[in-house]
Amino acid sequence: MKNNIDGAKSPLKDRTAGINLAKSIVYTVKEPVVVVDKQGMVIQANDGFYSTFKLQKEENSALALGEREIFLELDELLKNDELQEKGIKDLEVSFNILQAGEQKFLVNAATLDKEKNSSDLILISFNKINSENQETKADKDDLENFRDIFSQAPAMICILRGPKHVFELANDNYFQLVANRDILGKEVREALPEVENQGFFELLDTVYTSGKSVTGNEMPIKMYTKDNNFKNSYVDFVYQPILTGSNEVNGIFVHAVDVTEKVEARQKLEERENELRQLIDTVPAIIWITRPDGQNYYLNKNWYEYTGQIESESTDFGWLKAVHPEEEPRVRQIFKKANDNKEAFSISFRLRNKNGDYRWVIDSGRPNYDAGGEYLGMIGTVVDVHEEKVKEQLIREKEHRIRSIIEEANVATALYTGREMKIEIANDAMIELWGKDHSVVGRTLRKALPELEGQPFHDLLQEVYETGETYWGKEDPVNLMIDGTLQSGYFNFTYKALRNEKGEIYGILNMAVDVTEMVKSRELLKESESRFRQLADLMPEKVANTDADGNFIYFNQGWLEYTGFTAEELTRKGWVNFIHPNEKEEYLKSWQNSLESGKDFEMEFRYLNKKNRYKWHLSRAEAVKDESGKIKMWICTATEIQKIKLEEKRKEDFLKMVSHELKTPITSIKGYVQLLLSLLKKEKEQKLSEKPYEMYLVRVDHQINRLTRLISEMLDLSRIEKNKLDLQKETFSLNSLVAETVQDINYTNTGHNIYITEDYNCNIHGDKDRIGQVLINLVTNAIKYSPFNRDIEVRISKAKGNKVSVSVKDFGIGIGQENQKKIFKRFYRVDGNNEETYSGFGIGLYLANEIIKRHNGVLRVKSEVGKGSVFTFTLFEASEL
């Protein structure tokens, strides 16, 4: 389908559009109207014109104004260039009409298209001058008739006024086009908002400003229906400017015809034709189709591959140029006769192949009719039979040597004589193919190979014997009894009728090639491909195939589920568009290098998934090559490594943090040790009691404890991740453990006040050291995150059921709601302004939570920023013995 919007650029198209417009105008007006070209030749005229001037309609095809005396004056006026440019307005002209005498008319004339260098047509109207009353009544009648005809016109017609194109008038068909909307008095952009950006408004503006008509051919238009759904249509239309007496545009006459059914029918026909062509192109034979006149209409790709012709060379009867010059007249004559008589034919001749060699072929055709019985032309096939033809000629020329030829043939060959198909000769290859021995020679085929009963070969042999037409079997299945077992095979074979000197058929030559392995290999290949696709769909990786040039031809289910697209959508959108922009350029460069070099492709980059998120993948591609080393295709895989990338990032961050946390206490220890050594060297100069040994040693001890704790947390983390954290459970007093732990902490943290409140006294069964480790972590965290308020509260209370709770409350910086669920994760630390104050791995609470979980308990937190936090763990009481 072709869309055409022509602004008076093509004379032929302009003239056609003008004629169509002329038809739509002259037949809707009652008064005498005629359309002529610049030479005065009548193009269209209505009945009023013929009846008023007493002319016969059939004269239209040869009527020229200048050839009729009655129109001589008018013809001279129309040839005036100035009048053609400006038009004629209410010019009084007298006409001497046959049997009616002289009558006066007001003549108006204007061109349908004012653009220069185009085939302009001139519209002329005649208004007879009568008395004032009669004229007024006639005008009213004409106007009423015009409106009636306008509304009943089969086309879609409307009149738009002004530069904003306000609907003034529209017929019923136009109202149907716009779903009977209220459009009169409205601007076209207001009345039809959905037509915006479809090009029609711009065309209306162009016609109004230029004063030149515009035509459209099969233009697509999308409009609302009554139920507010979009409907796609196609229209042929004309936008004709409406001119005032001073040749100024004050409106546009719109004439449109709905051609949707025609366009859609043609599109469907084209689609079906394309499907048929594609199907025919896949057939392993030369197929041709002609028109009813015998000229070539279609040749499938096998013709061009065989002959080397290009499409332009084979058009009409150009295909005959590939026929041997000596046989071309005979072939042309037989083909023409068959086409003229609408009868089937079959002819052999020599055909030039793409190497310039002439080879024997058989061209067979038959008449082709449509469903209504109309003759469409011929359809047929061309088969290369060169080898068989040569052999046939050789056998005919040297009949007496046929036995030796058959015996020496490498191809399995046998000769059957008479209607009973007696095996006259069978070479070793044929005997082996049958799975028999030479005792079958001299017997009939039915007795020698009884397993052929029920298979089509006896009937085929009889048909060849009776008709003389060679039968070509291609990959036909055959069941043969070999070594006592009925075995199936596939064969290419021929049944060729043999004739004596009188031309009578006396036997059949059978030649066969076992293609079982080839057929089974192809079936295995198809099965293998199917299994590959099934296997690929079950693989967790994303698998794709490309051709040798890198064009994707297959995506497995993993790709479809990851992207959310179908295979067709994914192919259309293109793999590269799913790659993160930061890696796209490197990918294109590396992939192109692999395509050119044949080297394997491997790269890590991010792919966009159906949730519009990028995830890291390891993408690999490996070339599949044939025996000669030529690339046949590429197999591509993409393995998601997002978790690995995140783990690598986590390990990198962990190492940075470990390095920082271990470095701090070691540096402090080293500094205090160096300071102590320096003081010892000055021992003689100063009294020992005056030196701050105790203070420095306490600080060294503090840093060693800190380092020990960090190392202990790392070891515990490793044990938990390997599920090797052993618990040495025993029954002990929870209250005593709390008191002892707080007392130990007070020795090293004298700056804070830790209060214990015992609302409940009980024993628990668990790992005492681990529970103490949890308590130490919670209390030291309370101290760490309470730099300004020195009070810490530790409370033991009864919980629901047979449970007990221990809570640690501080009045420090507090934890925001958004962080409270994160603090029990590995390596998470609450942000602070002082890194030294809030140092640590961020694994203390993670370890504490894991220890409590392994005791079937729960660790929770309540906190408010600026008001402190309360950490509470709940455990089961020990069962009474």
N, C-alpha and C positions, 0 to 999 in steps of 0.2 A: 504494500500500500504506500502511496506517495501523497503527501499533503502539499498543496500548492496555493500560495498566497501571491497573487500577481497584481502588482500596482502598475498595470499598463506597460510592462516590460517586454512581453512577448506578443507580437502582432497576431500570431495565430490564436493564442489563448485569449487575447483581448477580443478578437472578432467573435470567437465562440461564446465568450462570456456576454458580449454585446447582443448576440443573436438570442441567447437564452433570456436576457433581460428584455429584449424587444418582444419576445413571445409573451412573457409574463405581463407586459404592459398593454400591448395592442388588443389582446383577447379579453381584457378586463374593462375596456372602455367602449361605450356604445357609439359615440360620435366617430366620424370617419378618421382613421389613423393609419399611417403608413410609415414604414422604416425603410430608408434607402441608404446606399453607400455614397461615397463622394462622386462616383460616376453616374449617379442617378438610377442605378439598378435597384428594383424593388426587392427587399430582403424579407419583410413581413408586412402584412396588411390585414385589417379586420374586415368582417362582413359589411360594416357600414361604409367602408371605402369603396368596395366593389359595387354595392347597390346604389350608392349616391352618384357615382360617375359612370354607371351602366357598363361595367367591365365584367368579363368572365374570370372566375377564379383560376382556371387552369392556365391563364396567360401569365400568372405570377412568375413562373420560372424564366420567362423570356421578356418580361415587361421592363422597359426602360422609359423614364419620364420623357426624355428627349425625343423618343420615337413616336410619341403621341401628340398630335397637334394641340389637344386640349391642355396639355401640361407644358407647352414650350416656354411660356412666360415664367412659370414656376421653376423650370429646369435652369433657365438663365440666372434667376435669382440665387438658386442654390450653389451655382458655380462661382459666385462672388466670394472671394476669400474672406473679405471683411465680414460678410453676412454669416459665413460658416463659423467664423470665430465668435461673433457676438450673438448669433441666432436671429430669428425673425419673431417679432412680437406684434400680434393683432394687425397684420398687414392685410388690407382689403384687396382681394384679387377676384377677377371675374373669370368664370369658366363657361364655355359654350358646350353644354351637355346634350348628348344625343337625345332627341325627342322631348327634351325638357327646356331647351333654349338656354339663354344666358342667365346664370345665377351667380350671386356674389357670396363670397365666403371670407371670414377672417381666418388668416393662415398664421399659425405659430410653428416655429421650427427651432430645434436645438440638437446639438450633438450629444450622443450618449456617453462619449468619452472625449474630453477636450485635450488630452495629452498629445503632444506633437509626435510625429513619426510613428503613429499607431494606426490601425485600421479603424478609423472613426465611422460610426453609423449615425444617421440623422433621423430624428423622430419628427414627423410632420402631422399636425392635427388641423382639421377643417371645421369651422363653425359657420353654419349657414346664417346669413343675415336676413331676418324676418322682421315683422312688426315688433314693437317693444314688448307687448303683452305675450306674444307668441314666444319671443326669445326668452323672456323670463321663465315662462312655463317650461320651455324646452330645457333651459339650464337646470331648473329644479328637477325635471324628470331625469336628465343625464346624471345629475349629482346623486339622486336617489338610486338610479340604476348602477352607478359606479360603486356606491357603498354596498349594494346588494352583491354585486360581482366580487368586490374586494373581500367581503366577509366569507363568500363561498368559494374563493379561489383554492385550488388543491394545495398550493404552496403555503409556507408560513410567511406572512407579510405584515409589516408594521411600518409606521412613519414616525420618525424621531425629529423633534424640533429643537433648535437652539444649540449653542456650543456645549451645553451640558447633556444634550441628547434626551430630552423629555419625551416620554411616550405620548403621542397624540392619537394614534389609531392603530389597531391591531386586529387581525381576523381571528376566527375561532381556532384555526390550526396553530397560530402563534400562541394563543392562550393555553392550548394543550401542551405546547413545548415548555412553557414556564409554570406548569402545574396549576393553571387557572388562578394565578396570583393577581392581586389588585395592582396593576402596573400603570394604568392610564394616569397621566398627570405627574408621574414620578420620574426622576432622573434614572437613567439606566443603571448607574452604579448603586443607587439606593434600592431599586427594584430587584436587581439580580446581583447581590453581593458576592455569591459564590463564583461568579465568572471572572472576578478579579484575578490577575496574574495568568489568565489564559490567552491573552493577546487581543481579544476582541475590542476592549475599550480603546486600546491604543490605535487600532485600525479605524474606529469611528472618529477619533480625534484627527487622524491623518486625512480622512476623506473630507471632514468638515473644513479643515484649514487649507487643504490643497485644492479642493473642488474636483478631485479626480476619483473616479470610481475604483473600487477594489473588489476582486472576486476571490473566493476561497473554494478549494476543491477538497472534499472529504476531510474537513477540519474537525478534529476531536473537540468535544465540549462536554464538561461535567457540570450537571445541574441537579438541584434538589427535586425530589418527587413529592407527591402529596404526603407521604409518611416521613418526610424529612430525611430520606436516604439519598445518597448520591447515585446518579445514573449517568453512565458514559454513553454518549451519542456521537454521530458523525453527520455533518451537514455540508451541502454545497450552498454557497450564498453569494449575493451581490450587494454591496453597499453603494448605492447610486446617489450622488448629491442632488438635492432639490434646489433649483436656482430661482431667484426673484427676477423681476423684469429687468433689473440692472445687472443681471448675471452674478449676483452675490448669493452665497450658500446660506440658506436659512433652515435647512433640515436635511435628513437622509432617508431615502427610501430603501427599506431592507426587504430583500426577497431571498428566502431560504427554503431548501428542500432537505428533508430528513432522509439520509442515505445510509442509516445505521445498518439496516438489514443487508443491504448490498455489500457494505464494507465487511461486516462480520461474516457474511457468507463467503466472500472472497478470502478473508483471512483463514477461515476454516479450511477452505479448499486448498490454500497455499500450504497450511500446516499438514494437511493430509498428503499433499503432493510431495512435500519435503520428507515426510515420514516414509512414503513409498520410495522416493529416490534413495534415502539412506538404507532402506531395506534391500533394494535392488543392488546397491553398491556392495552390500555384504555377500551377495551371492557369488560363488566362485565360477562365474561364467560371464561371457559378453552378452549383454541384453540391450536390445534397441527398441525404440518406439517411433512410429512415423505419424504424420498428420494425414487427414483424408486425401490430400493431394499427393501423398507419397514422399513429401520432403521430410528430412530428419527432424524429429522433435526432441529425442533424448537418446543418448548413449551413455551407459554406465561407465564408471572409471576404468573397468577392465579393458574397454576398447582403447582408451587413450594410453594405458600402460602397455598394451600389446602393440599397437601401431605406432606409438610415438607422436600421433597427431595431437594438435591442441584443439580446443573447442571451436575456435573460429574457423579452422580448416574443415571441420566435419559438418558445418551447417548446410541446410538444404540437401543437395546431393553430393556435397564435398567428400563424403566418406568413400565414394567410388574412386577417388584419386589414389586410395590405398590398394585398390584391386589391380592385379597384373594387367598391363595395357592390352595384351592379347585377348583377355577374357572380359574386359570391362564392358564392351558393347553387348555381349551375351548376357552378362549379369544384369545390366541396366534393363534390357528388353524383358527378361524373365520377371524381374522385380516389378517393372511397370505393368506388365500383363496381369500379374497376381493382384496388384493393388487395384487396377481398373476393374477386374472381375470379382474382386473381394473374395479371393480364394487362397487357400494355403499353398505354400511352395517349400521346396528344399533343393538347394543347389550347392555344389562344391566348386570351389575356385581357389586360386592362389591369392593370398593376401600378404602385403608387405608388413613385416614387423618393424619394431623400433630400431633394429640393427641393419635394416635395409634388405633383409632376406625375405624371399617370397615363400610362404608356407601354405599348404593345403588346409582349407577350412570347410566346414559345412555350415551354410547359412539357412536356417529354417524359420519360417514366419507363418502367421495365421492372422485372419482378420479380427479386429477388435471392435466390439459394439458396446454401447452403454446400456443402461437398464431399459431405456425406451426403444432399443433396437436401432439407434442411429449409429452409422458407421463412423468410427473415430480414427481409423487408420490401421496399420499393421503393427504387430508386436512379435518379436522373435529373438533367437539366440544365434550366436556364432561360436562354433566349437573347433578348436585346432585339432585336425586329424592328419597332420602332415606325415607323421611316422606311419600311421596305418595306411594312408593313401599310397605312400611310396612302396610299402610292403605289398599292397594290393596290386599295384602296377607290376612290381617285380614278379609276383606269383602268376599274374596273367601272362606276362611276356615269357616266363620260363616255367611253365606248368610242369614240365617233365622233371624239374629239379626240386619240386615242392617237398618231397620226402626228406631229402638231404637238408633242405633249409630248416624244416621243422625239427629234425633231429639235432641240428647244430645250434638251434636257437637257445639263448640263455634264459629267455622268458618261457615260462610254462606254456606249452603249446600243444593243441590236439586238433585233429581233423575228424569231423563226423560226416558220414555220407548217408544219403537216403533219408526218407521221412522218419525211419525208425532210429535214426541217429546212431549208426554203427561206428564204433571207434576204429577208424582206419589207421590213424597214426597218433601216437602220444609220446612226446619226448620224455627224457628222464625227469626233467623238472616237473612236468605235469603228473607223471606217475608218483613222484615223491609228494607232490602237493595233495594228491588224492589219498595218499597213505596206502597204496595198492602196489601190485607188481605187474610185470608186463603181460601176465595172463589175461588182463582185461582187454588188451588189444584184440579186435575181431569180434568182440561182444557188443551188444547194444548198451547205450548209456544207462538205460533203466535197470538192466541186469547187472552191469558192472558196478553201479553206484545206487543200490536200492534205497539208501538213506535220503536220496534227493526227492523221493516221493513226498508230496505235501509241501514242497518248496517250489518257488515259481519258475525254476530253470527249464523244465521240460516245456512249459507253455511258451516261455520266451524263445526257446529254440525253434518251436513250430512256427511262431509268428515271424521270426527272421527268415525261415525257410520259405514261407508263403509270400512275404512282402518284399524280401530282398533288402530291407532296411537294416542297417547295422545297429546292434544294440550295444550301448556303452554302460557298463556297470561300474559304479564308483563307490567303493567302500561298502559293497553289499554284503550282508551277513550270510554265511554259508555254514551248514552243519554237515560234517563229514565223519565217517566211521574210520578212525585211525587207531591201530593196535587194539582193536576190540572195544574202543571207547568212542562214544559220539562226542566230537569236539567242535566247538564253534570258532569260526575265524572270519576275517573281513578281507575282501578281494576287490581289486580293480580288474575288470576283464572286458573282453569284447566278444560278441558273436557276429562274425562277418560271413555273409553269404558268398559262396564260390560259384562261379558260372563257367560253363564249358564254352567251346567256340561258337555255339549257336546262341549263347546268352542265357541258356537255361540253368537254373540253380540245381546243383548236384550235391552240394555239401555245405558245411559250416566250419569255418576256422575259428577256434576258440583259443584266445591268448589270455593269460591271467597272471596277476602279480599279487603275492601275499602281502597285504598291508596291515595285518593283524597287530603287529608290534607298534606300528605307527598310530593306529586308531586307539589302541589301549594306552599308549603313552600319552596321547592327547587327552584321553578320558582321565588318566591318572593325574595329568597336569591340571585339568579342571578341578578334579577332586582335591588335589593338593592345594590349589589356590583357595578353594572353598574352606578347606580345613585351616589354612593359614589365616583366613579372615575370621573364622570362628575362634581360633586360638588367640588371634590378636584382640578380639573383642573381650576375651576372658582375662587377658593380661592386665595387671594393675597399671602397667606403664601405658603411656599414650603412644600409639603406633600409627605411622602414616607411610604412604608410598608416593613416590614421585616418578615421573618418566625420566629419561636420560637428561633432559634439559632442566629438570628441577620443578616441573609443573606437577602440582599435587593431584593425584588420581584416587586416593583412598585415605580415609580417616577411620580409625577404629572407634569402638563405643566409648573408650576412655576419653578421647578427644571430644566427642559429642556431649558427653555428660559434663566435662570440665568447662566447655565454652557455652553450653546451652543452645548450640546451633545445630541444624541438620548438616549432613555432609555437603549438600549443594550450597547452603548458605556459607559454610566455612570455606569452601573452595572459592566462592564468589568474593568473599571479604578478604581472603588472603591471609596465610599464616603470619606473614611479617607484621601485619597490623595488630597482632596480639602481643608483640614483644615490647618490653619497656623501652621508652625513647632513649634512655641512657645507654642501652646495649644494642639498639637496632642497627646503627651504622657499622659497628664491629661485626655483628652477625652477617649483614649483607656482604661485607668484604670477605669474611671467612668462608661463607657458603659459596660465593662465586669462585673463590680459589679452589674449593673442593670440586665444584662442577667442572672446572677447566682442567684440573690436574688428575681427578679421579681418586684423590686421597680421602681417607676417612675424615669426617667432620665431628668435632667435639667442642662443646662450649657450654658454659653456665650462664644463663640469663633468666629474666623474669617474664612469665606469661600472664596475661590478663584472664581471669576466670569469669564465670557468668555472674558472680557477685560484684564484678567491677573491682576486683582486688588482684594485685600482682603477687605471684608466688614463684620462688626460685625453682628452676628445673635444670637438670643436666641433660642436654640434648646431644644425641649422637646420630650420625648418618653414615651408612656404609653402602658402597656401590655394588650392585649385582652385575656381573659381567658374563658375556658368552664365551665360547671356546676360543674365540679370536682376541679376547681381551676388550671387546667393545662394551661400553656400559649400556645395559638394558634398562635398568631402573635403580632407584635408591630406596633403601629401607631406613626409615627414620624412627627413632624412639626419643621420648622425653620422659624422664623420671623426676618426680617432684622431690626436691631436697630442701624444702622450706624448713622442716624441723632440724635438719642437719645444720643449715645456715644459722638458725636461731641458737642451736646448741654451741656452734663455734663462737657466735657472738657472746653467749653467756659465759663460755670458758674464758674468752679473751677478757671480758669484764671482770671475771672472778680472779684471774691471774693479776690483773692490774690492782685489784683491791687487796689481794693477799700480799702483793709486793709492798703496797703502801702501808698496810697494817703491821706487817712484820718489821718493816724498816724502822718505824717510829720507836718501839721499845728497845730494839737493838741499838739504835743510834743513841738513845738516852742512857742505856747501860754503859755503852762505850765511853760516853762523855763523863759519867760519874766515876768510872774506873780510872780514866786518865787524870781526873781531878784529884782522886785519892792518892794516886802515885805521885803526883806533883807535890801534894802536902807531905807525904812521907819523906821526900827528899829534903824538905825544909824542917824536918823534925828537930834538928839541933838548934835551929834559930828560934823556935817557938815551942812553948809548952804543949804537950800532947793534949792536955785537957781543954785547951782553947781551940782545938781543931774540930770542925763539925762532922766528925766521922759518922756518928749515929744518924744524923739527918740524911747524909748522902747514902749511907747503907740502906736506910729505910726506903729511900726513893729507888735505889737499885732493886731492892726486894719487890717493891710495887710493880716496877716494869717487868721483872721476871715473872711475877704472878700473872700479869697481863699477857705476856708472851705465852705462858703455860696454858692459860685459858684459851687463847686463840688456837693454839695447836690442838688442845683437847676438843674444841668445837669442830675443827677440821676432821679429826679422826672420827668423832661421833657422826658427823655428816656422811663420811665415807661408809661407816658401818650401816647407817640407816639405808642409804641408797643400795647397798648390797644385801639388805635385809639380814644383817649379821649383828645387830645390836642386842647383846645378851642381857637379860634381866636376872639379877640374883635376888629373888623374892624371899621375904621373911615377914613375920608379923612384928610390928613395932608401934610405939606411941607417936602419933602424928604431932601431938602437942610438944613432946620432948624434942622431936626433930626440928620443929619451928623455933623453939627457944634456943637450941644449940646453934642453929644456923644464923639466927639474928645476932647472937652473941659474937660469933666469929666475925661477922661482917662489921660489927661495931668496933672491933679491935683495929681494923684497917680503914674505917671510914668514920672518924670521930667528928666530922663536920655536920652530920645529920642526926636527927632524933628519930629512932625507930621504936614505935610503940606496938606492943602485942596485946590484943584483946581476945580472950578465950571465952567464947559463948558456949563452947561445947568441948568435951574431952572424949577422945576415942582412939582406938587402934586401927591401923590399916595393914593390908597384906600387899607388899610390893617391894620394889628395889629401893632401899632406903637412900643409897647414894644418889640414884637418879632423881628421886623426888626432891632430895636436898639440892641437886643441881638445878632443878626447875625453880625452886624457891630462891636460890642465889641469883639466878638470872633475872627473876622478876624484881627482887629487891634492888639489885645493882642497877637495873634499868631505871627503877624509880629514882634512885640517887642521881644517875647520869642525866635524866631528863627533868630534874628539879634543881636547877642551879641557884635559884633565888629563894625558894621555900624549903626549909630544912626538915619538915615533918613528914614521916612515912608511917602509915598505919598498916599493921598486919593483923588480920582477924580470922579466927577459926570459928565456924558456925555450922549448925545442923542444916542439911539440905533435905529435899524431899526424898521419901523412901529411906533406904538404909545407906544414905550418902552423906558425906561431909564436904564442906567447902572451905578453901583457904583463899583469902583475897588480900591483895597488896594494893594500897591506895596511896597515890602521891598527889601533890598540888602543884605540879610542874606545867610544862608547856602544853600538854594535852595532844590528842591525835584527832585530826579531821575525820569526818564521817566517810569521806571518799577513800581514806587510807586504812580504815579499820579492818577491812577484809584482806588487805594486802600484807599486813605486818607479819603474818604467820607463814609467808612464802619465803623460800630460800633467797638470800642475798638482798632482801628488801630492807632499806633503812629509812627512818623518818628524816626528812630534810631538816637541816638547821644551819644557823649562820656560823657556828663555831665547829669546824670539822674535828678538832681535837676533842671537844666536849662530847660529840656524838659519833665517835669512831667505833669501829667494829665491822665484822663481816656481814652482819645482817642475817646471821643464821641462828642466833641464840633463841629467839622466839620460835623459829622453825623447829629446832631441836626440842625445846620445851613442849611444844604442841605434839610432836611425835611421841615423846616419852609418855605424856598423859594419855594419848590415844592407845598406846600399848598397855596401859593400865586400865583400859576400858573407861576412861574418864573424858572430861570435856574441859577445854581451856577457852575462856571468853574474855572480852574486853568491853568496858564502857568508858567513854571519854568525851571531853568537850574541850575544844581549843581554848587555851588560856586558863583553864580551871582544873587541869589534872586528869589522871586516868585511874581506873580500877581494873586490875587483872585478877581473875578468879578461876581457880581450877577445882573441879569437883571429882571426888573419888569414892569408890564403894568402901564402906567400913569392913573390917575384918570379921569373918563369921566366927561366932562363939564356938569354942571347942567343947 
